[in-house]
């Protein structure tokens, strides 16, 4: 992917980055040069994704939290804003394959990002 476009100097936040689609998206964005903020519920698996990115020369930070927990989403947003992170983010929510989410309320990240 690095030959298609460059994301050097950009920061991408990928949710659901511990496995599946979210992990694949994180690896692709890292390959394109983005620095990553990886988020998911499973901190250990999240760190495995981050280590793979770092081993390939990329930059990755992990934040374990549940997107269904509005307080956790707000705390994470506040933390990232306090760290004066670069202004360009992508939040890519990869759905979980471990259960039926069809009855779940919409992710609170959308409400916070639109504030």
C-alpha positions, -999 to +999 in steps of 0.1 A: +000+000+000+029+024+006+033+028-031-003+040-035-002+070-012+017+084+018+003+091+052+036+102+066+032+128+092-005+118+098-020+101+128-047+075+125-068+061+153-082+027+145-107+011+168-112-027+168-075-029+160-068-061+180-080-085+153-098-089+120-107-060+098-095-034+123-061-051+126-058-053+088-067-016+085-041-006+111-014-026+093-023-010+060-023+025+074+011+019+091+024+006+058+014+039+042+034+057+069+008+068+094+015+068+131-012+048+148-033+050+179-048+015+183-079+010+203-098-022+213-111-040+244-084-067+244-052-049+255-029-080+251-040-086+215-039-049+208-002-049+219+005-077+195-007-056+166+013-026+179+044-048+182+040-060+146+038-024+134+068-014+154+089-043+142+083-031+107+095+004+116+062+020+123+049+039+153+019+026+173+004+035+207-023+014+223-054+023+243-076-004+257-112+006+262-147-004+253-164+018+227-197+009+241-188+027+274-194+064+268-174+074+299-144+055+286-147+070+252-149+105+267-119+098+290-099+086+260-109+116+239-099+140+267-066+122+271-058+125+234-068+161+233-046+169+264-016+152+247-021+178+219-021+150+193-020+161+156-052+173+142-058+146+116-075+114+128-095+086+113-115+065+136-124+033+119-147+011+139-143-025+129-173-045+142-168-074+166-173-109+153-179-123+188-216-116+192-247-101+178-244-063+179-276-057+159-294-046+190-266-025+204-270+013+205-249+033+181-213+038+191-207+068+214-176+077+196-197+093+169-214+115+194-181+126+209-165+132+175-194+154+165-191+177+195 
